[in-house]
Amino acid sequence: EAGVVQSPRYKIIEKKQPVAFWCNPISGHNTLYWYRQNLGQGPELLIRYENEEAVDDSQLPKDRFSAERLKGVDSTLKIQPAELGDSAVYLCASVPRYQETQYFGPGTRLLVL
Amino acid sequence: SQQGEEDPQALSIQEGENATMNCSYKTSINNLQWYRQNSGRGLVHLILIRSNEREKHSGRLRVTLDTSKKSSSLLITASRAADTASYFCATKAGGADGLTFGKGTHLIIQP
């Protein structure tokens, strides 16, 4: 079984530029999460999807962050414009229906200069 | 915001020794999970313990949960070099909620 796929793995951009991250969850997993992990910290939830519906986006900074999960499969997280403080690892995780274990992708490491 | 706080922040032991990490949290939970993260990689689920359970085992892992003290511990027995990683506890308040992670314990196993 293929795991959660994220791309790109690394991204370096200048501040004020836009950036997008892509996540392909494990086939059949209906719940998808985006987390942000700062250096030396644990992941912090940004948004949770149940199928194509964003059911918890209370932690998503909506002035510059947006996300979508068209057709309830792949998901894209976007930052526009990026700020220096956005440098972090962005993790995607998926969960099968009726289960608790989260399956994480390798993450996208973002560096904003 | 982060609910869990792991202790210690870093731990270095010799291969073959046991490693114990603790996690404290602040609010009521539905379950508590432990994850491992190797450097530059994603997180891997280790074990889940529900609020009505007190102890759980999986291979060389033993997890305890004390809801009265709002704390959990992860014991890794007979440690191996491959156990070197960061370990995070994560709490789930309700069945439909996301996970709230602690800051992690960085474990180094010296050969």
Boltz contact constraints between the chains, C-beta under 6 A:
constraints:
  - contact:
      token1: [A, 33]
      token2: [B, 98]
      max_distance: 6.0
  - contact:
      token1: [A, 41]
      token2: [B, 103]
      max_distance: 6.0
  - contact:
      token1: [A, 42]
      token2: [B, 2]
      max_distance: 6.0
  - contact:
      token1: [A, 42]
      token2: [B, 88]
      max_distance: 6.0
  - contact:
      token1: [A, 42]
      token2: [B, 101]
      max_distance: 6.0
  - contact:
      token1: [A, 42]
      token2: [B, 102]
      max_distance: 6.0
  - contact:
      token1: [A, 42]
      token2: [B, 103]
      max_distance: 6.0
  - contact:
      token1: [A, 42]
      token2: [B, 104]
      max_distance: 6.0
  - contact:
      token1: [A, 43]
      token2: [B, 101]
      max_distance: 6.0
  - contact:
      token1: [A, 45]
      token2: [B, 98]
      max_distance: 6.0
  - contact:
      token1: [A, 48]
      token2: [B, 98]
      max_distance: 6.0
  - contact:
      token1: [A, 100]
      token2: [B, 48]
      max_distance: 6.0
  - contact:
      token1: [A, 101]
      token2: [B, 45]
      max_distance: 6.0
  - contact:
      token1: [A, 104]
      token2: [B, 42]
      max_distance: 6.0
  - contact:
      token1: [A, 104]
      token2: [B, 43]
      max_distance: 6.0
  - contact:
      token1: [A, 105]
      token2: [B, 42]
      max_distance: 6.0
  - contact:
      token1: [A, 106]
      token2: [B, 41]
      max_distance: 6.0
  - contact:
      token1: [A, 106]
      token2: [B, 42]
      max_distance: 6.0
  - contact:
      token1: [A, 107]
      token2: [B, 42]
      max_distance: 6.0
